Amino acid sequence: MSVFVQPANRGGGNAGAAARLVQKSCDWARTEFGAVWVVLDVRNENTRAIAFYQRLGFADSGIRLPCDADPAGDPHAPGLAEIRMVKRL
Protein backbone atom coordinates (compact mmCIF):
# COMPACT_ATOMS: atom_id res chain seq x y z
CA MET A 1 0.00 0.00 0.00
CA SER A 2 1.06 3.56 -0.48
CA VAL A 3 0.05 6.98 0.77
CA PHE A 4 -0.61 9.63 -1.85
CA VAL A 5 -2.01 13.10 -1.24
CA GLN A 6 -2.80 15.66 -3.92
CA PRO A 7 -0.18 18.43 -4.05
CA ALA A 8 -2.70 21.05 -2.92
CA ASN A 9 -3.24 19.07 0.31
CA ARG A 10 0.43 18.49 1.13
CA GLY A 11 2.25 20.22 3.93
CA GLY A 12 0.68 21.65 7.03
CA GLY A 13 2.81 19.65 9.47
CA ASN A 14 0.83 17.30 11.69
CA ALA A 15 -2.46 18.95 10.68
CA GLY A 16 -2.12 17.98 7.00
CA ALA A 17 -4.31 15.46 5.20
CA ALA A 18 -1.56 12.83 5.02
CA ALA A 19 -0.80 13.14 8.74
CA ARG A 20 -4.48 12.71 9.59
CA LEU A 21 -4.69 9.67 7.33
CA VAL A 22 -1.66 8.01 8.95
CA GLN A 23 -2.90 8.83 12.47
CA LYS A 24 -6.36 7.43 11.76
CA SER A 25 -4.77 4.27 10.36
CA CYS A 26 -2.66 3.88 13.50
CA ASP A 27 -5.70 4.44 15.71
CA TRP A 28 -7.67 1.85 13.72
CA ALA A 29 -4.87 -0.75 13.98
CA ARG A 30 -4.70 -0.21 17.75
CA THR A 31 -8.43 -0.26 18.49
CA GLU A 32 -9.55 -2.92 15.99
CA PHE A 33 -6.61 -5.33 16.22
CA GLY A 34 -4.79 -4.45 19.42
CA ALA A 35 -1.66 -3.50 17.48
CA VAL A 36 1.18 -2.13 19.57
CA TRP A 37 3.54 -1.37 16.68
CA VAL A 38 3.06 0.03 13.18
CA VAL A 39 5.66 -0.77 10.54
CA LEU A 40 6.16 0.89 7.15
CA ASP A 41 8.76 0.91 4.41
CA VAL A 42 9.84 4.06 2.57
CA ARG A 43 12.35 4.46 -0.26
CA ASN A 44 15.74 5.63 0.91
CA GLU A 45 15.80 8.52 -1.58
CA ASN A 46 12.41 9.86 -0.45
CA THR A 47 13.79 12.23 2.18
CA ARG A 48 10.58 14.25 2.36
CA ALA A 49 8.54 11.16 3.28
CA ILE A 50 11.17 10.02 5.79
CA ALA A 51 11.05 13.41 7.52
CA PHE A 52 7.23 13.33 7.46
CA TYR A 53 7.09 9.92 9.15
CA GLN A 54 9.69 11.00 11.71
CA ARG A 55 7.51 13.99 12.63
CA LEU A 56 4.67 11.51 13.23
CA GLY A 57 6.80 9.49 15.64
CA PHE A 58 8.20 6.79 13.35
CA ALA A 59 11.83 5.80 13.80
CA ASP A 60 14.34 4.11 11.52
CA SER A 61 14.58 0.45 12.56
CA GLY A 62 17.95 0.00 10.86
CA ILE A 63 16.47 -2.61 8.50
CA ARG A 64 16.99 -2.10 4.76
CA LEU A 65 15.08 -3.97 2.08
CA PRO A 66 15.55 -4.03 -1.70
CA CYS A 67 13.07 -1.93 -3.65
CA ASP A 68 10.61 -3.72 -5.90
CA ALA A 69 11.50 -1.42 -8.79
CA ASP A 70 13.00 1.99 -9.39
CA PRO A 71 11.03 4.78 -11.11
CA ALA A 72 12.46 3.72 -14.49
CA GLY A 73 11.29 0.15 -13.92
CA ASP A 74 14.67 -1.49 -13.18
CA PRO A 75 14.11 -3.84 -10.20
CA HIS A 76 17.85 -4.08 -9.56
CA ALA A 77 18.86 -0.43 -9.67
CA PRO A 78 21.93 0.16 -7.51
CA GLY A 79 21.46 2.28 -4.42
CA LEU A 80 17.71 1.87 -4.16
CA ALA A 81 16.47 0.39 -0.93
CA GLU A 82 13.56 0.79 1.42
CA ILE A 83 14.02 1.90 4.99
CA ARG A 84 11.84 0.08 7.49
CA MET A 85 10.35 2.52 10.00
CA VAL A 86 8.47 1.64 13.17
CA LYS A 87 6.19 3.41 15.63
CA ARG A 88 5.01 2.19 19.02
CA LEU A 89 1.30 2.90 19.46
N, C-alpha and C positions, 0 to 999 in steps of 0.2 A: 504494500500500500504506500501511497505517497500523500503528501500534503501540498496542495496548490491553492494559492489565493490570488485573485486578480490583482494586477499592479495597483489599481486605485485603492485597494483595501490593505495594502502592505504598510508596514511601519506601525507607529503608535505604541511601541514598547509592549508591555504586558496587557494593554487594553485593546490591542489589534485583533482582527478577526482570526488570524492564525493562532494567536496565543489563546483565545477563547476556545477555539476548536480543540487544541491540544489539551487544555485544562479540563474541558468537558469529557474528553476521551479518557483521561486519567481518572476522573471522578467516577465515570461509568465502570471502568475496569475494577476499581476498588469496591464500589457498592454492589455491583452485579456478580462479581466473581471472587471477591476477597483478595484481589491482587495486592501485593505489597511492593512490587517493583514494576516499572515500565521500562522496556528496552526498545531502542530504535537504532537504525543504522543510517548514517549520512555520509555522502561522498567526501573524501578528504579535501577536495579542492573547493567545496562549497562552504567557504568561510563565513558567509552571511548566515547560512542555516545553522552552522555550528555555534556561532555567537548567540543566535536566537534561542536555541535549545539550552544553552548555558544560562541565559537569563531566566529561563523557566525552571531551572533547578536540575537540569540533566548534567551529568559528568562523564568525561571520557573514561571508559572502562579499561583502556589499554589494549583492547582486542581490535585487530584489523582483519578485514575480510576482503577477498577479491571482489571487484565490481562485476556485475553481470555483463555490462557492456559500456563502452565509453560513448559520448555523444555522437561520434562518427560511426558507431556500430561495431567497433573492434573489441571483442570480448577479452582480449589479452593485451590491452594497451598498457605500456609500462607506466608505473607511477600512480595508477588509479586504484584506489582501495576505498573501502567503507570503514568508517570509524563507528564502533559500537558505543552508544551512549546509554546511561542508565539513570533512573530517578527512583528514589525510595518514596513511596506514597504515604 
